[in-house]
C-alpha cells in the first residue's frame, strides 16, 4: 500500500528500510523522503515503522526455569 502519495513510498519500502537499520521517522524523512511534501503521510508512516520495529523484537536470552518436583 502506498503510504506517501507525493513521493510514491510504500509500506513495503518502509519495512525494508527498518530491516536495513532505520528506526525513526526522521531517518525515514532523510533517507526515503517520507513527509517532505504535504506531510499527510507522517502519522501512517510512523505507524508502519513502529509496528515493524515491534515485530522485530529479538530474544537475546533463554533461561530454563526448574520445575517443582
N, C-alpha and C positions, 0 to 999 in steps of 0.2 A: 504494500500500500504506500502511496506517496504521502510523505509527511510534510515536506516543504515543496509546495507547488512552484514557488518562484524560482527555485534552483533545482527542481526535479530530483529531490533526495528522498529515497525510500526508507522504510523501517528496516529493510534488509541491510542497506548500506550503513545505517546507524549501528545495527548489531555487529556487523563486520568491523566497524571502527572500534567498538568496545572490545572485540576479540583481539584487536591489534594494540590495545592499551589505552584508548580514550576512556576517560572516567568522569567527565564533566561537560555541561552544556557549553561552557566557554571554549573547551577544546573542540567540541563539535562545530561551534561557530567558526573557529580559526581554521580547522582542517577541512571541513566539508562545506562551510558557508551557510549552515543552518541559521535561520533568523537574521540574515544580513539584509534582507529586502523589507518586507512588510512586517515581519516579526510574529505573525499569527500562528506560526508552527511551533514556537518555542515550548509551549506547555505540553504539546503532544510529543515532541522530540524528547523532552525531559522524562516523560512517562515511559517511552520506549527504552531510553537509556537506563533508567532506574530498574525497570523490570528485567532487562537483560543483565545488568550488573548483579541483581539479586539472584538470578538463575545460575550465575557462575560461581556461587558460593562453593568453596573447596574445603573438604575435610582435611585437616592437617595432622590430626592425631586420633588414633582409635585406642581406646583403653578398655581392656577387658575387666569387667567388674565381677568378682567372685560371687557366686550364688550361695545363699544359705543352704546348709545341708538338710 
